[in-house]
């Protein structure tokens, strides 16, 4: 396979996914905040809460529209750029996406119309229900998309059919109720509360700097700061659970997140550090130029034992360490097993064509024995199984450090707003305003850790990206990459200009 084709296909998909992810977390976070504000209006009957809710609904709607457009493009790319992937697992991966489209998206589309145009046409209770159902529909969309994504991280509920050369679903509920899926859902959706809160607080701070809409701004800041604090606390808890699952099911990702080449007992957690450039898994260079670690903490977080064993990249490559299923195989062993599985599949299909049941049965036995390592057969060396360590390592620290920053910021903002001091505290208003881009960086960094950390796998241990890509001309992918870049940039500029215009207008005064 042409390496440049793989790289350009990955780049195009990453471009689309990261652009789409600029809109999804704001939809989820802002949706909750505006629903809370309308609930306060319903309960208190105070017009100020209706006015506040309607303004944030306007911001929500602009963001929602662009997010839908980019999401549709993303789903089409699975068939266009990753047709081998779609063929190999389409029966499984397509099911949650179909449910998302049929059920959750139509739920959003139905009630969003009532939410925007039904203020004076339906009862207050029905309108409030429509708002919450719109937010619920967006959240359900995230559920099914994250179920599909979690299956790529931890494939379950399927069997490989050698006659069709496809993985076919055997247990829908194993896919839908995968613990990885629900941990990912909690961490992803609830961390979006942080971004929604940061945007609301930042825009409200702009109004305070302009000496406009003081009551609106204070009310918005109070609600958003509480949502942000709650979101970060729950995200930390779900993130801890996610780390344990990664350690069990994707240990190479965990090792990359920590820049851990040599594992062992009582491994420390790296707080900050600088990796040694050009470090390779099989050389003698120190992994770090410098680092500050918390002794034994990684072992405790992963195993709940301060002296627990955590494998590093070199341990995962060499194998031999103890696991609940016995000694871990080396990457070279898994490559050999993968190639044996692929050769057995070829022999089986040839034997079936020739009606040679004896050879077909023998080949099928070899295939079944080695199927767990099928994807490794596409690799030429252990280095192919290692993700880009620096990108994963630094992205993880950017995410954690910025999450800590926002936790402190939200606490300070809540206290200053509670005491009404934030009205006259310009330095804090500026910090809140200029922190909006940091919230997006934090969110994108988390997604980079999740997706780049999984590399080189399109589906963990089953299908690497090099085998998932469509057989296209590299030039075709290059052309569409730059077309999408121009399109997305235009959409972003248009959205930002509309948002800025609406923010300058401010809440409706009628």
N, C-alpha and C positions, 0 to 999 in steps of 0.2 A: 504494500500500500504506500502511496506517495505521502511522505511525511509532511510536506507543505500543505497537502489537501487536509490532512488531519488537523494541523495547526490552524489553518484558516477556518475550518468548520467549527473548531472549538472557539476561536476568537469571535466568530459571528454569533454563536449561541451565547457566549458569555456577554457580548455586547447587548443582545436582546434581553437576556435574563436580568442583568444588572440595571438596565434602563427600566424594565418592568418593575423591578424591586424598589425603585424610587417612589412608586405610587402605592404599592400594596400596603406597606406598614402605616402610611399616613391614613389610608382608607380605614384600616382596622382600628388604629388608635384614635383618630379624630371621630370616627363613627361612635365609639363608646362615649366620648366626652360630650358630643352634641346630644346623644340620647339621654345622658344624665341631666343635661341642662333642660331639655324638654320635660323630663320627669319632675324637675323642680318647679317648672311652670305649672304643670298639671296639679301638683300638690299645693303650691302656695298661691296660685292664681295671679302671681305678680307678672305684669307685662314685661318687666325687664328681662325675665328669663326667656320669654318667648322671643324677644328681640335678639337676645344673645344666641339662642339656639338657631334662629333663622340665619344669622350671619355665618356661623360655623358650618351650617348645612350648605351654604353657598360655596364655601371653600371646599367642602367635602365633594360636592357635585363636580366642580371643575377637575379636581384630582381624579375622581372616579372615572370620568369619561376617558381621559387619556390612558389610565391604567387598563381599562377594558381593551382598548385598541392594541396596546403593546402585548397584552396577554394572548390575544388571538394569534398574532404573528408568531409568538413563542411556540404555541401548540402546533402550528403548521410546520415549523422547522423540524419537528420530530419525524415527519414523513418525508420532508424534502432533503434535509442534510443527514439524517440518521435513519435511513430506511432499513438498514440491516438490524439496527436496534428494534425498530418498530415491528419488523417481521419476527424477530426472535422472541420478543416478549409482549407483542401488541395485545394479545388476549388478556394479559394480566394488567399491564400498565394502562391500557385504554379504559378499563372498567371504572376505576375511580374518577378519571377525567370525564367519562360519559355521565356519571352520576352528578358530578359537579355542574356540568352544563345543563342537564335536564332538570335537576332539582334545585340546587342552590342558586344558580344564575337566574333562573326564571323567577325564583322567589324574590331576589333582589329587584329584578326588572319590574315585577308587578307592584311591589309596595313602595318603590322609590318614587313612582309617579304620584301616589297618594301623599307621600311625605312632602313633596315639593309643591304640589298644586291643590292639596286638599285642606289647607289651613281653615278656610272659611266655608268649606263644602261638606265636611264630615265632623262628627263630634270630636271633642278634645281627646276622649279615651281612645277612639278608633285611630285618630291621627298619631297618638303616642304609640299605640300598638304597631302602626305601620312603620314608624321610625325604628323601633326596636327590631321589627322583622326585617327591615332593610339591613340593619347592622348584623342581625343574625344570619341573613343570607350571605353577606360578605364573609362572615366567620365560617359558615358551612363550606363556602367555596375554598377557603384556606384549609379546612379539614381534609377535603378530598384530594386537593393538590398535594398536601403534605403527606397524606397516606401513600400516594403514588411515589413521591420523592423518598419517603422512608423505606419503601419497598426496594428502591434502587440501592439504598444503604445496607439493608438487611432483608434479602429476598426470602420469603416464606410462602407457604400455601400453594406450592406448584410441583409439577413433575415434568421432566424432560421427555418429549415424545420423539424417539429417533426416526420414526417414519415421516414426520412432518418437519423435523429439525427445528422444533419450536418448544419453548417452555409454556405449559398450559396450566391454568389455574385449577387447583383441586379443592381449595378451601378458601372461599371468599372471606369468611370471618377471620381467618388467620391473617389475611392481608389487611382487612379493615381495622382489626383490633390489635394489631402489632404494638407491643409496648414501645418500640422505637417510634412508631408513628405518633402516638399520643404524647410522648415526651417531646418530640419535635414540634408538635402542634402547640403545646403549652408554652414552650420556650419561644417559639417564633411569634405567635400571636400576642402573647403577653408582653414580650419585649417591644412589640409595636406600640404598646401604650406609652412607652418612654418617648418614642419619636413623636407621636401625636401630642403628648404633653409638652415636649420641647417646642414644637411649632406653635401651639396655642400660646404658651408663655412668651415666646419670642415676639410674635405678632402683637400681643397685648402690651408688651414692653415698648414696642414702637409707638403705640398710641399714647402711652404714658410719657414718652420722650417728646411727643408732639403736643402734650397737654390736651389731649382729646379723649373723650369717652372714658372718664376715670372710673365710674361705677361698673361699666361693662368690662373694662380691663381687669379691675380687681376681682370681680366675680369669676371671670374666665381663669385668672391665674390661680385662684383658690381651688377651683375644681380640678384644673389640669395638674397642679402640683401634687394633690392627693393621689390622682390616677397614676402619675409618674412614679411616685414613691412606691405605691403598691405594685406597679408593674415591675420595677427593678427588684424588689424583694422576692416576688414570686419567680421572676426570671432566674435569679441566683439559685433558688431551690431546684427549679426544673433543670437548670444548667448543670448542677451537681449530679442529678440523676442521669442526664445525657452523657456526662463524662464517664460515668460508670458503664453505661451501655457501649460507648465507644471503646473503652478499654477491653471489654469482652468481645465485641463483634468487629471492631475496626482498629486493632492495636497499632497498626502502622500509622493511622491518622493521629492517634494520641502521641506517638513517638515524634511525629513531625511537629505537632503543636508545641511540644516541649523542647525540640531540638535535641532529643535524647538518642544518642547513638549507642552508648553502653548502658544497659539497664542493670538491675540488681535489686537488692533488698535495701529498704530505707532510702528511697530515692527522693531528692528534694524537688520542690516546685520552684521553677524559675520565675522570679518576679519581673525583672528586666534583664536584658542582656544583648550583646552584639555577637552574631554568629561569625565564625571564621569563613571568609569568602572561599568559594571553590572547594569546600569541604566535601569529601566523598565518603561513602559508607565503609570502604575498604582501605582507607589510608590511616596514617597515624597522627594526623593533625588534631589539635585540641578543637572540639566543636565550637568553643566560645573564645572571643577576644577578651571579653569580661562578662560576668553575670552576677546578679544578686539573687540568691535562692533562699527559700524557707526550708530548713533541713527536714527530711522525712515526710514532708507534707504531701507530695504527689502519691507516695505509697499509701498514706492514710486516706486521701480522697478517693483513690481507685479501689483499694482493698479493705478499707476501714481498719487497717493495721499499720502502725507507724513503721513496722519493719517488713511490710508486705513486698512481694516481688513484682516489679514492673519491667517488662522487656523493652529494650531499646531497638533501634533500627538494625544494628548488627546482630542482635539476638534473634530478631524476627527473620533475618536473612539466613543465619546459620541454623536456627531451629535447635531442638534438643532439650529445651527447658520444659519443666513440668506444666501441664495444663490439666483441667478436670477430665479431659478425654485422652490423657496419656502424653508422652513426649511430643512436642510440637515438631512438625516436619519442616525441613529447610525449604527455602524458596526454590532451590535447584531441584529438590525432590518433587515439589509441586509442579514445576515446569515439566519434568519428565512424566509425571502422572497425567498432566493436561495433554501432552502430546500423545500419550498412550490412549487417552479417551478419544481424541480427535481421530487418530488412526483407526481405532476400533469402530467409530461411527462410520467412517468411509468403508471399512470392510463389511460392516453390517448392511449398509445400503446396497453395496455391490452384490453381496450374497442374496439379498432379497430380490434383486432384479433377476438373478440367475436361478431363483427358487432353490437355493442351497441352504436348507434350514439348519443343518449341522453347523456350518460356518457362521451363519447368522446368530445362532444361539450362543456360540463361543464368543463371538465379537460383542454381543450384548452383555455378557457377563463381565467382560473386561471394561466395557463402557460404564456399567453400573458401579463397578468397583472404584473407578477413577473420576466419576462425574463431578465430584465436589471440587476438583482442581481443573475442570474443563477450561476455564478462561486463562489459566496460567500457560496453557499450551501455545498461546500467541506470543509469549515473551521469548527473547533470545538470551537474556541474562537477568540475574537478580536485580540489577539497577533499574530495570524496566518497571518493577513493582513498587518503587519508592516515589512518593509525591514530591513536588517542589518544596523542600523543607523551609527555605527562608520566607517564602510568601505565606505559608501557613503559620509559621512561628510568629512573624511580625503582625500578621492580621489578627491573630488570637490576642496578642497583647494590646493592640490598638482597641479591640472590642472591650476587653476587660477594664483597661485604664479609663476609657471614655464612659463606660457604664458607672464606674466609681465616681467619676467627675459629676455625672448627671445626678447620681443619688445625693451627693452633697449639695449640688446646686438646687435641687428640688426642695430639700429640707430648708435651706437658707431662704429660698423664695417663699415657701409656705409660711415660715416664721415672720418674715418681713411683711407679707401680705396680711397675715393675721393681725399684726400690730399696726397695719396701715402705714408702715415706714417705707415700703417700696415706692410709694408715690413720689417721694423726695430723694430717692437713692439712685442717682443717675448711673453710677458705676455698675450697679447690679442690673439695671435696665439694659445697658449696653452689653454686659456679659450675656444676658438672656437672648438678646437679639442676635448677637454674633455666634451664639452656640447652636443655632439652627443647622448650619452645615455640618457641625460636629456630630449631631444626632444621625444624620444621613451616613456619615463616614462610619460611625459605630455600627449601624445596621448593615451596611454593605460589607464591612469587615467580618461580621458574623457569618454572612452568607458565603464569603470566600472561604472561611475556615471549613464550613460544612461541605462545600462542593469541590474545592481544590484539594482539600484534605483527603477526599475519596479517590482522587486520581491515582493511578491511570484507569480506574474502573468506571465504566458507564453503569454497570451493575456489579456490585461487590462480589469478587471471586468468580463471576460467571462470564462477563463480557467486558473486555477492555475497550476503550474508545477507538483504538485502531481497527477493531473488528466491527464496530458499530456504525461507522461512517458510511455514507452513500458513495457509490462509485461515480463521482462527478468530475468534470474538468475543474482543476484548481482555479482557473481564470473565472469560471462562473461564480464560484464562491467568493472570490475577491471582489468581483463587480457588485454582487448583492450585499457584501459587507459594507462597502462604501455607500451604496444606495440606502441601506438601513441607517448607517451613521448619519447621512444627510437628513433622512426622514425623521429620525429620532431627535436630532438636534433642532430641527425646525419645530417639531411638536413641543419640545422642552421650552424653546424660546417663546412660542405662542402661549403655552400654559403659564409660564412665569409672568409674561406681560399681562395676561388676563387676571392672574392672581394679584399682581401688584396694583392693577387698576381697581379691582374690587376692594382690596384692603384700604386703598386711599379713600375710596368712597365711604367705607365704614359701614356700621350697622344701619339698617333701615330706620329712618326717623318717623315713619308714618305708622 
